[in-house]
Amino acid sequence: MSIPKTKALIIIGALALIIVLYLQSTQIVSKKEEVLAPGDFFSRILSQAKSSLKREELEPLKKLEADIEKGNANNKVLLLDSMAHSWQRLQVPAIAAHYFDEEAKLMPTEKNELNAGATYYDAFSIAGDTALKSYLVQGAIRNYEKVIAQNPDNLDAKTDVALCYAEGTNNPMQGIMLLREVVAKNPKHENAQFNLGVLSIRSGQLDKAVERLSNVIEINPSRYDVYFLRGSTYMKLGQNEKALKDFEKVKNESGNAAMVSEADNYINQLTKN
């Protein structure tokens, strides 16, 4: 799996958010909102982020900025990498992504471009402003496509860029087609199968969603978040016995108190009807 976005297992504390993010309609950016150039977006984000920092946080960044400005080709990559990680530690992925991107331009390795793409995606996933989201997702797509150009067999990168298209552009079908390419090449690609399942729910193809989610469970039987999502899908299909079985699996085996509580609520609903 690639870094930040796909490496983390889904926890129940984020489950509601995941459902909202995946099931909501893809936002389409209007041309009227796209008024800032990429450099203007970065300047705005940087200014806003700096204004919220404490002095002891800001001073090391100012020094790094000065070092980058006067740095030569031999040390600039290291300085950019240090700056990117500094902003990651401060939990401002939009700025970290910019510096990873600059690093990848100087040293265009698969790893560096993957870092930039994944960090842009992380920033996109939490951005509220629609035009800003478009800027960030385009940065993710640009870097992921560079990864794929270098290594067409990097199915994680292809999965990630597919999600960028599906969630952040007005061409979600391109993302779906890329995910299908991934599972055609590797039917056991967990993240691709999962996201095809979620996108099937979004489009109302519930039977197809159950099939994809079942594939995920076959690949990774400990994905209790997927049992939960499949149970919810079974409920929408009116297949309550199957839904009950999934929710009981979550309740009895997940070990996550919040997930157990949610599953228990559904079990009570199903057994009262």
Secondary structure, 3 states (H helix, E strand, C coil): CCCCCCCCCCCHHHHHHHHHHHHCCCCCCCHHHCCCCHHHHHHHHHHHHHHCCCHHHHHHHHHHHHHHHHCCHHHHHHHHHHHHHHHHHCCCHHHHHHHHHHHHHHCCCHHHHHHHHHHHHHHHHHCCCHHHHHHHHHHHHHHHHHHHHHCCCCHHHHHHHHHHHHHHCCCHHHHHHHHHHHHHHCCCCHHHHHHHHHHHHHCCCHHHHHHHHHHHHHHCCCCHHHHHHHHHHHHHHCCHHHHHHHHHHHHHHCCCHHHHHHHHHHHHHHHHC
